Amino acid sequence: MRPSSVRVLGIEIKIRYVDEVGEDCMGSFCPEQLEILIQSDLPAENQRLVLWHEICHVIEVLGEIKISEAGICLYSTAWIQIMRDNRELATWTFGG
């Protein structure tokens, strides 16, 4: 089941799956509304990657740091790959 919110640095961020996010865009973070938008017609795997990408933007904004778009892409892809390729680590870290 797709998440409808995510808590980042103690802040609740809503997640909405929409028909269209914007031109040449599959996702976005709206700091004013504390909301992440994800294009709903993407395959599930792409939605996960876009969501992690946007979570990295949330961290960037809430942490008041600057990360290049290339850095955001690297971090979001790396976290998914690390959790998938290291199930023991993910289970140990998050419980289960």
For each residue, the residues with C-beta under 8 A, 3 or more apart:
1:
2: 15 17 47
3: 6 15 51
4: 14 15
5: 12 13 14 15
6: 3 12 13 15 36 51 55 58
7: 10 11 12 13
8: 11 13 55 58 59 62
9: 59 62 63
10: 7
11: 7 8 34 58 62
12: 5 6 7 34
13: 5 6 7 8 29 34 35 36 55 58
14: 4 5 33 34 35 36
15: 2 3 4 5 6 35 36 38 51
16: 35 36 37 38
17: 2 37 38 39 40 47
18: 21 37 38 39 40
19: 39 40 41
20: 39
21: 18 25 26 27 28 37 38 39
22: 25 28
23:
24:
25: 21 22 28 39
26: 21 38 39 42 46 50
27: 21 36 37 38 39 50 51 53 54
28: 21 22 25 36 37 54
29: 13 35 36 37 54 57 58 61
30: 33 34 35 36 37
31: 34 61
32:
33: 14 30
34: 11 12 13 14 30 31
35: 13 14 15 16 29 30
36: 6 13 14 15 16 27 28 29 30 51 54 55 58
37: 16 17 18 21 27 28 29 30
38: 15 16 17 18 21 26 27 42 47 50 51 54
39: 17 18 19 20 21 25 26 27 42 47 50
40: 17 18 19 47
41: 19
42: 26 38 39 46 47 50
43: 46 47
44: 47 48
45: 48 49
46: 26 42 43 49 50
47: 2 17 38 39 40 42 43 44 50 51
48: 44 45 51 52 80
49: 45 46 52 53 76 77 80
50: 26 27 38 39 42 46 47 53 54
51: 3 6 15 27 36 38 47 48 54 55
52: 48 49 55 56 76 77 79 80
53: 27 49 50 56 57 72 73 76
54: 27 28 29 36 38 50 51 57 58
55: 6 8 13 36 51 52 58 59 76
56: 52 53 59 60 67 72 75 76
57: 29 53 54 60 61 72
58: 6 8 11 13 29 36 54 55 61 62
59: 8 9 55 56 62 63 65
60: 56 57 63 65 66 67 72
61: 29 31 57 58 64
62: 8 9 11 58 59
63: 9 59 60
64: 61
65: 59 60
66: 60
67: 56 60 71 72 75
68: 71 72
69: 72 73
70: 73 74
71: 67 68 74 75
72: 53 56 57 60 67 68 69 75 76
73: 53 69 70 76 77
74: 70 71 77 78
75: 56 67 71 72 78 79
76: 49 52 53 55 56 72 73 79 80
77: 49 52 73 74 80 81
78: 74 75 81 82
79: 52 75 76 82 83
80: 48 49 52 76 77 83 84
81: 77 78 84 85
82: 78 79 85 86 89
83: 79 80 86 87 89 90
84: 80 81 87 90
85: 81 82
86: 82 83 89 90
87: 83 84 90 91
88: 91 92
89: 82 83 86 92 93
90: 83 84 86 87 93 94
91: 87 88 94 95 96
92: 88 89
93: 89 90
94: 90 91
95: 91
96: 91
